[in-house]
Amino acid sequence: MKYRSSLRDYGGAGEGSHECIACLLGEVQTPNSGQCFYCAIGTYSLYAGEQYIIQEMNENAKAKGLNHANCHLCPNGGRCRGGNALKALNGFWRSSNMSTNFTECFFKASCEGASWEDSTKDLSLKIEHNESCKYGYQGRLCHSCIEGWGRMTFDTCQVCPPKQANMALTVVGILVVLCMMVGFIIYSIKSSADESSTSSMMFKTLAAYGQVVGIASLFPYKWPKEIIKLFELLDMMTSVSDRILNTDCALASKKDSGEFPLVYEKAILYMMAPVIFALCACVVFIITQYVLDVRCTHKKFVRLRTYVLKQGEEWLFSDTKRCTIVSVIVAMVILHPTLTRQSIFLLMCVEVEGAFYLRKDVQLQCSTTQHNLVVGLVAVPGILLYVIICKWVGVHFVEMDDVQFFLVVLVLVLVLLFSDVF
């Protein structure tokens, strides 16, 4: 605690004073002067009687008859209203009231604080708030959703439906994804048998277009709202989207349990999905071969065989092999963007107040033992197996679109370059 003369107007340091009193919060003291000066508007000091060499007094304050000093300049993202009144602007966040490092929030509306006094098109930023997170948000950069809320977009939250309704929505989402995949598989199997058909190529081309555009949404640009909605629509139509499955609300009970982070759990589940689907496809078509085998004389199976196969046709092992391969290819075409995103999410880190945190969930610090294990065992194998090797095999052996392969790899490289940790 620093002290000054009890008399504010005196000729020298302590001259004419009878006692010393403590400097107030928001006042600075020139070393060995015995004087304290209140910080002018636009500057600040967070410590009472902070030792600070005053270069000049504030001219605006002088004009009003006030003896205020120019202290520390107001940092970017903060609003200084004199003394120790330092406050984060709307759209900015800091770790504590004593921090002078302000970081811009990914979703500006989630971080509330002082109003913007300069010109801005967003009128919500001109409203004065207490320095805190908007209701529904919490944590570092106000990026995490509170209990009972889940992800709406990459950086925004929404209220989760009631537990029973949420479970129903999750089941419906899974059924929609399965029906979509089964429909694409049946369509692709039928078109693959017809060498003159171009339907399969059209499907892959449209899927490639929608998926590459959807992956482009990962770039940290300030996309217009209309473009973001287009990205979301194409993503939902051409790949497995979190918004369809509603995973955040479905797994909300685990979000704040302190167990394995939800982001890591989702990444592991998505990476296991192709293997599980391939095994299921093998089992389904092996059973199909058994049911449609001419040696099977069960009445129900005979009727089913006459319905599925044309007269004189037989279901051979080559048909089982072809259908299994086509099913796995279609599944990979649909799952590929989601697998790419989940792998990239584990590598994208951003700097906040001198430390690096996961861009997908800035509550998780990068380069920790847990993060390094997930990167080594999930992200890197996922990129090598699903993003690069599977696409390379598709291009060279299944005649998939090599342009799509090039664009996906290009997007992957560019996103990694945009990540602050690289």
Backbone torsions as a table, in degrees:
resi	resn	phi	psi	omega
1	MET	NA	130.2	178.5
2	LYS	-99.4	153.3	-176.2
3	TYR	-124.2	157.6	177.2
4	ARG	-137.5	172.0	176.9
5	SER	-66.3	148.9	178.5
6	SER	-69.6	-15.3	177.8
7	LEU	-99.5	125.4	-178.4
8	ARG	-78.6	-35.3	-177.2
9	ASP	-105.4	101.6	-179.7
10	TYR	-147.0	160.5	-175.0
11	GLY	-80.5	-34.7	-178.0
12	GLY	-132.1	179.7	-177.7
13	ALA	-67.8	101.7	176.6
14	GLY	83.3	2.4	-177.0
15	GLU	-68.7	124.1	177.1
16	GLY	85.7	0.3	-179.1
17	SER	-93.6	153.9	-178.5
18	HIS	-108.4	-15.0	179.8
19	GLU	-155.1	164.7	178.4
20	CYS	-112.1	141.6	177.5
21	ILE	-126.4	158.5	-175.9
22	ALA	-70.2	143.2	172.8
23	CYS	-66.9	148.6	-178.8
24	LEU	-84.2	159.7	174.8
25	LEU	-64.7	129.5	-176.8
26	GLY	97.5	0.9	175.9
27	GLU	-108.0	145.2	176.5
28	VAL	-115.2	160.6	-177.8
29	GLN	-131.5	127.3	173.1
30	THR	-69.3	132.4	-176.8
31	PRO	-52.3	133.9	175.9
32	ASN	62.3	22.6	-178.7
33	SER	-100.5	-28.2	-176.2
34	GLY	72.2	15.3	-179.4
35	GLN	-121.2	146.1	176.6
36	CYS	-122.5	138.8	-178.2
37	PHE	-127.2	133.9	178.6
38	TYR	-71.7	139.2	-179.2
39	CYS	-75.2	133.6	-177.0
40	ALA	-74.4	164.7	176.2
41	ILE	-60.0	135.1	-176.8
42	GLY	96.1	-7.5	175.6
43	THR	-130.9	173.9	-176.1
44	TYR	-157.2	164.1	167.6
45	SER	-152.4	129.9	-175.4
46	LEU	-96.3	-2.0	-176.8
47	TYR	-123.5	136.4	-179.3
48	ALA	-66.5	121.5	178.0
49	GLY	68.7	31.0	179.3
50	GLU	-57.0	133.5	178.0
51	GLN	-71.7	113.3	-173.6
52	TYR	-146.6	128.6	178.8
53	ILE	-79.4	110.3	-177.0
54	ILE	-81.1	120.2	179.7
55	GLN	-78.1	-40.0	-178.4
56	GLU	-159.7	157.9	175.5
57	MET	-86.6	157.4	-176.9
58	ASN	-75.9	124.7	-176.0
59	GLU	-68.9	-40.5	179.6
60	ASN	-62.2	-39.2	178.5
61	ALA	-68.3	-37.6	178.7
62	LYS	-59.7	-40.5	-179.5
63	ALA	-63.1	-24.0	178.9
64	LYS	-97.0	6.3	179.1
65	GLY	80.7	17.8	-179.3
66	LEU	-106.2	139.5	-178.9
67	ASN	-99.1	68.8	-177.1
68	HIS	-102.8	146.1	-176.1
69	ALA	-104.1	155.2	171.0
70	ASN	-84.7	109.9	-178.2
71	CYS	-98.8	-143.9	179.3
72	HIS	-62.5	135.2	177.5
73	LEU	-66.0	144.8	-178.0
74	CYS	-65.0	127.8	-178.3
75	PRO	-71.6	158.5	177.4
76	ASN	-63.4	130.3	-178.3
77	GLY	95.1	-2.1	-179.7
78	GLY	-118.0	162.6	175.6
79	ARG	-122.8	121.6	-178.0
80	CYS	-109.4	120.2	-176.5
81	ARG	-115.3	27.2	177.3
82	GLY	97.1	147.7	-179.9
83	GLY	64.8	-129.8	178.4
84	ASN	-101.1	14.2	-176.6
85	ALA	-79.6	74.5	176.6
86	LEU	-105.7	125.4	-173.6
87	LYS	-140.1	142.7	178.1
88	ALA	-70.6	141.4	174.4
89	LEU	-72.7	159.8	170.7
90	ASN	-55.6	130.3	179.3
91	GLY	95.6	0.4	179.1
92	PHE	-125.0	157.7	-175.6
93	TRP	-138.9	148.6	170.6
94	ARG	-140.2	158.5	-171.3
95	SER	-73.7	-27.8	179.6
96	SER	-156.8	170.8	-179.2
97	ASN	-69.9	-14.3	179.1
98	MET	-98.0	-2.2	179.4
99	SER	-83.2	143.3	177.0
100	THR	-113.3	10.8	177.3
101	ASN	-100.4	112.5	-178.9
102	PHE	-106.3	132.5	-179.6
103	THR	-117.2	134.1	179.9
104	GLU	-70.4	132.8	-178.9
105	CYS	-76.9	148.8	179.4
106	PHE	-63.8	-40.4	175.1
107	PHE	-115.6	103.7	-170.3
108	LYS	-57.6	-37.1	-176.2
109	ALA	-65.9	-18.0	-178.8
110	SER	-77.7	-19.3	-178.4
111	CYS	-108.3	114.8	-176.9
112	GLU	-105.2	147.6	-179.6
113	GLY	-174.1	-139.0	-177.3
114	ALA	-74.2	152.2	-179.5
115	SER	-74.7	151.5	175.7
116	TRP	-82.1	130.0	-179.8
117	GLU	-97.3	-19.1	178.2
118	ASP	-84.9	175.4	-176.4
119	SER	-70.8	130.0	174.8
120	THR	-149.9	144.0	-178.5
121	LYS	-75.3	-24.7	-178.9
122	ASP	-82.8	103.6	-176.7
123	LEU	-66.8	-24.9	-179.5
124	SER	-65.3	-23.9	179.7
125	LEU	-76.1	-12.8	-179.0
126	LYS	-92.1	5.1	179.4
127	ILE	-94.1	132.8	-179.7
128	GLU	-79.1	132.0	178.4
129	HIS	-132.6	165.0	165.6
130	ASN	-70.3	149.3	-178.5
131	GLU	-74.5	101.7	-177.5
132	SER	-166.1	-179.9	174.9
133	CYS	-87.0	145.1	175.8
134	LYS	-63.3	149.7	-179.6
135	TYR	-57.9	130.8	-177.0
136	GLY	107.7	-13.6	-177.4
137	TYR	-124.5	156.4	180.0
138	GLN	-160.7	174.3	171.8
139	GLY	80.7	-169.0	-178.6
140	ARG	-62.2	129.7	-176.6
141	LEU	59.7	17.5	-177.9
142	CYS	49.7	42.5	-173.1
143	HIS	-100.0	-20.7	-178.5
144	SER	-86.5	148.3	177.6
145	CYS	-87.7	142.4	178.0
146	ILE	-74.4	171.6	179.4
147	GLU	-61.5	133.1	-178.0
148	GLY	92.6	-2.1	177.1
149	TRP	-120.8	153.0	179.1
150	GLY	-139.9	173.6	-177.5
151	ARG	-67.0	133.5	170.5
152	MET	-101.0	-47.5	171.8
153	THR	-130.2	-168.3	-176.7
154	PHE	-58.5	-36.0	-174.6
155	ASP	-122.6	0.7	-177.3
156	THR	-114.7	156.9	-178.8
157	CYS	-120.4	159.5	175.4
158	GLN	-145.9	160.7	-179.8
159	VAL	-68.3	131.4	176.1
160	CYS	-74.8	146.4	175.7
161	PRO	-68.8	167.6	176.4
162	PRO	-54.0	157.6	-171.9
163	LYS	-55.4	-46.5	-178.7
164	GLN	-66.1	-44.2	178.8
165	ALA	-64.9	-37.8	179.5
166	ASN	-65.1	-40.5	177.8
167	MET	-63.3	-40.9	178.4
168	ALA	-63.6	-41.8	179.2
169	LEU	-64.4	-38.5	178.8
170	THR	-65.0	-43.8	178.5
171	VAL	-62.7	-43.8	178.2
172	VAL	-61.7	-41.8	178.5
173	GLY	-60.6	-43.8	178.4
174	ILE	-63.7	-42.8	178.9
175	LEU	-63.7	-38.8	178.1
176	VAL	-61.8	-45.1	179.3
177	VAL	-62.6	-45.1	-179.7
178	LEU	-63.8	-44.5	178.8
179	CYS	-62.4	-40.6	178.4
180	MET	-62.4	-44.6	-179.1
181	MET	-67.8	-43.2	179.2
182	VAL	-62.9	-41.3	178.3
183	GLY	-61.7	-45.5	177.9
184	PHE	-63.3	-38.1	-179.1
185	ILE	-66.3	-48.0	179.8
186	ILE	-60.6	-43.7	179.9
187	TYR	-62.4	-42.0	-178.9
188	SER	-70.2	-36.7	179.0
189	ILE	-65.2	-43.3	179.2
190	LYS	-65.2	-41.6	-178.4
191	SER	-74.4	-26.9	179.8
192	SER	-70.5	-24.7	178.4
193	ALA	-74.7	-20.9	179.7
194	ASP	-101.8	106.5	-175.7
195	GLU	-65.4	-26.7	-178.0
196	SER	-83.7	-7.8	-176.9
197	SER	-77.6	136.8	176.6
198	THR	-105.9	7.4	-176.4
199	SER	-63.3	-40.9	-178.3
200	SER	-62.3	-42.8	179.2
201	MET	-65.9	-37.6	178.4
202	MET	-64.0	-41.4	178.7
203	PHE	-61.0	-46.6	-178.3
204	LYS	-66.0	-36.9	179.5
205	THR	-66.0	-46.1	178.6
206	LEU	-64.4	-41.2	178.5
207	ALA	-63.4	-41.6	179.3
208	ALA	-61.8	-43.1	-179.7
209	TYR	-61.3	-51.6	-178.6
210	GLY	-62.1	-37.2	-177.1
211	GLN	-72.6	-42.2	179.2
212	VAL	-64.2	-40.7	177.1
213	VAL	-64.1	-40.7	178.7
214	GLY	-63.3	-41.0	178.8
215	ILE	-66.4	-31.3	-179.8
216	ALA	-61.3	-20.3	179.3
217	SER	-66.8	-14.0	178.3
218	LEU	-71.5	-20.5	-179.6
219	PHE	-63.0	135.6	-176.1
220	PRO	-78.3	53.7	174.6
221	TYR	-96.9	159.7	176.3
222	LYS	-88.8	76.8	-177.7
223	TRP	-66.5	143.5	171.9
224	PRO	-62.0	154.9	-177.8
225	LYS	-59.4	-36.2	-179.6
226	GLU	-64.2	-40.4	180.0
227	ILE	-68.5	-39.2	178.8
228	ILE	-62.4	-41.6	177.7
229	LYS	-63.4	-37.4	176.9
230	LEU	-64.4	-43.3	177.1
231	PHE	-57.7	-47.0	-177.9
232	GLU	-63.4	-41.2	-179.8
233	LEU	-64.3	-46.9	179.4
234	LEU	-65.4	-36.6	178.7
235	ASP	-64.0	-43.0	-179.5
236	MET	-68.5	-32.0	-176.7
237	MET	-79.7	-29.0	-171.0
238	THR	-115.4	-1.8	180.0
239	SER	-154.1	175.9	178.7
240	VAL	-82.5	115.3	-175.3
241	SER	-105.5	145.3	175.4
242	ASP	-61.3	-30.0	-178.6
243	ARG	-69.3	-29.4	177.1
244	ILE	-73.2	-45.1	-176.2
245	LEU	-80.0	-20.0	178.5
246	ASN	56.3	45.5	-172.7
247	THR	-68.6	-34.5	-176.9
248	ASP	-62.8	-45.1	179.0
249	CYS	-73.1	-34.2	-179.8
250	ALA	-65.2	-34.4	-178.5
251	LEU	-105.8	20.9	-174.9
252	ALA	-60.9	-30.8	-178.4
253	SER	-64.5	-23.8	-179.4
254	LYS	-92.3	-11.7	-170.8
255	LYS	-61.8	-43.6	-176.4
256	ASP	-110.5	22.2	-177.1
257	SER	-82.3	-10.5	-178.5
258	GLY	81.0	3.9	178.3
259	GLU	-85.6	-157.3	-179.4
260	PHE	-58.2	130.3	-175.9
261	PRO	-56.1	143.4	-177.2
262	LEU	-61.9	-36.8	179.8
263	VAL	-60.1	-42.6	179.8
264	TYR	-69.6	-39.6	179.2
265	GLU	-61.3	-44.8	-179.9
266	LYS	-62.9	-41.2	180.0
267	ALA	-61.7	-42.8	179.9
268	ILE	-65.5	-42.7	179.6
269	LEU	-62.2	-43.0	179.2
270	TYR	-65.1	-38.8	-179.4
271	MET	-68.0	-27.7	178.6
272	MET	-81.3	-18.7	-174.0
273	ALA	-57.4	-47.2	-179.5
274	PRO	-61.4	-39.5	179.7
275	VAL	-64.9	-45.4	179.1
276	ILE	-62.2	-43.2	-179.7
277	PHE	-64.5	-41.6	179.6
278	ALA	-61.8	-41.4	177.8
279	LEU	-65.0	-42.0	178.3
280	CYS	-63.3	-41.2	179.3
281	ALA	-62.8	-41.7	177.6
282	CYS	-60.5	-46.1	-178.7
283	VAL	-63.7	-44.0	-177.8
284	VAL	-61.6	-46.2	-175.5
285	PHE	-79.4	-23.7	171.8
286	ILE	-68.2	-43.1	176.4
287	ILE	-63.8	-39.5	178.0
288	THR	-60.2	-42.1	178.8
289	GLN	-63.0	-40.0	179.3
290	TYR	-65.8	-42.7	-177.9
291	VAL	-66.6	-39.5	-175.1
292	LEU	-91.3	2.9	178.6
293	ASP	-66.7	134.5	-178.0
294	VAL	-64.3	-21.3	-179.3
295	ARG	-78.2	-12.5	177.6
296	CYS	-83.2	116.0	-172.4
297	THR	-104.9	9.1	178.7
298	HIS	-63.2	137.6	-173.1
299	LYS	-59.3	-43.8	-179.7
300	LYS	-63.6	-39.4	-179.9
301	PHE	-70.0	-34.3	178.3
302	VAL	-65.1	-44.4	177.9
303	ARG	-62.8	-40.4	179.0
304	LEU	-64.9	-37.4	-179.6
305	ARG	-65.5	-39.9	179.5
306	THR	-69.4	-24.7	179.4
307	TYR	-80.3	-39.5	-175.4
308	VAL	-83.7	-43.1	-174.5
309	LEU	-100.9	148.1	174.9
310	LYS	-75.5	164.1	-178.0
311	GLN	-62.9	129.2	179.4
312	GLY	90.3	-9.6	179.7
313	GLU	-84.6	152.6	176.5
314	GLU	-131.9	148.3	176.1
315	TRP	-92.8	113.7	-176.6
316	LEU	-104.4	171.0	177.5
317	PHE	-62.2	-32.5	178.1
318	SER	-62.7	-34.1	176.9
319	ASP	-67.9	-41.0	176.7
320	THR	-61.1	-43.9	179.6
321	LYS	-63.6	-45.4	-178.0
322	ARG	-64.0	-45.3	-178.9
323	CYS	-65.5	-37.6	178.5
324	THR	-65.0	-45.0	-179.8
325	ILE	-63.8	-45.2	179.5
326	VAL	-61.7	-41.2	-179.8
327	SER	-61.8	-44.6	-179.6
328	VAL	-65.6	-39.9	179.5
329	ILE	-63.6	-46.5	179.8
330	VAL	-62.1	-42.6	178.8
331	ALA	-61.3	-40.8	-180.0
332	MET	-69.3	-35.3	176.8
333	VAL	-61.8	-41.1	-178.6
334	ILE	-75.9	-39.9	-175.8
335	LEU	-83.1	-18.7	-171.5
336	HIS	-54.9	-47.9	179.6
337	PRO	-61.8	-39.1	179.5
338	THR	-65.1	-42.6	178.1
339	LEU	-64.2	-39.2	178.6
340	THR	-62.9	-47.4	-179.7
341	ARG	-62.2	-46.1	-178.0
342	GLN	-61.8	-35.5	177.3
343	SER	-69.7	-43.9	-178.8
344	ILE	-66.2	-37.3	-179.4
345	PHE	-55.9	-34.9	-177.5
346	LEU	-75.3	-11.4	-179.4
347	LEU	-107.5	-15.9	-176.9
348	MET	-83.2	114.2	179.6
349	CYS	-124.1	148.8	179.0
350	VAL	-127.1	152.4	-178.7
351	GLU	-91.6	129.0	176.3
352	VAL	-133.7	113.9	178.2
353	GLU	52.2	46.8	172.9
354	GLY	85.3	-1.0	178.2
355	ALA	-127.0	158.6	-178.7
356	PHE	-103.9	135.5	-179.0
357	TYR	-131.6	157.3	-178.6
358	LEU	-65.9	129.1	-178.0
359	ARG	-64.2	-35.0	-179.9
360	LYS	-67.2	-36.2	179.0
361	ASP	-146.5	97.4	-173.8
362	VAL	-72.9	5.2	172.4
363	GLN	-81.7	-15.1	-177.9
364	LEU	-101.7	123.9	-178.6
365	GLN	-82.1	141.9	178.8
366	CYS	-82.4	161.6	175.8
367	SER	64.7	17.2	170.8
368	THR	-82.5	171.1	179.7
369	THR	-59.9	-43.3	-179.7
370	GLN	-64.8	-45.1	-179.5
371	HIS	-64.3	-42.2	179.7
372	ASN	-63.3	-37.4	178.0
373	LEU	-64.9	-43.8	-179.9
374	VAL	-65.3	-40.9	178.1
375	VAL	-62.6	-46.2	-177.3
376	GLY	-70.3	-33.9	-174.7
377	LEU	-99.6	-17.1	-176.4
378	VAL	-121.9	-57.3	-173.0
379	ALA	-66.5	-53.5	-176.9
380	VAL	-64.5	-48.6	175.6
381	PRO	-60.6	-36.0	179.2
382	GLY	-64.0	-43.0	178.6
383	ILE	-65.6	-44.9	-178.3
384	LEU	-66.2	-43.3	-174.2
385	LEU	-80.6	-52.8	-171.9
386	TYR	-88.6	-36.8	-173.8
387	VAL	-84.7	-40.9	-173.2
388	ILE	-104.3	-56.8	-173.8
389	ILE	-65.2	-47.7	-178.8
390	CYS	-62.3	-39.5	178.2
391	LYS	-68.5	-38.0	179.0
392	TRP	-64.3	-43.0	176.8
393	VAL	-62.8	-41.8	179.4
394	GLY	-61.6	-41.4	-178.5
395	VAL	-67.8	-41.8	-171.7
396	HIS	-91.7	-22.2	-174.4
397	PHE	-122.1	-21.6	-178.5
398	VAL	-114.6	1.9	177.2
399	GLU	60.1	41.8	174.2
400	MET	-78.9	169.7	-174.6
401	ASP	-69.4	114.1	-179.8
402	ASP	-70.8	-23.0	176.0
403	VAL	-65.5	-41.4	177.7
404	GLN	-61.5	-42.8	179.7
405	PHE	-60.6	-45.3	179.8
406	PHE	-62.4	-44.1	-177.8
407	LEU	-66.3	-39.3	-179.8
408	VAL	-65.3	-44.7	178.5
409	VAL	-64.4	-40.0	178.4
410	LEU	-62.0	-45.6	178.6
411	VAL	-61.1	-41.8	179.0
412	LEU	-58.9	-47.6	-178.8
413	VAL	-64.0	-44.5	-178.1
414	LEU	-66.0	-38.6	178.8
415	VAL	-64.4	-39.9	178.1
416	LEU	-65.0	-36.5	178.5
417	LEU	-67.0	-33.1	179.6
418	PHE	-74.0	-19.5	-178.9
419	SER	-71.7	132.0	-174.0
420	ASP	-63.7	-21.4	-175.2
421	VAL	-77.3	-15.0	-179.3
422	PHE	-103.1	NA	NA
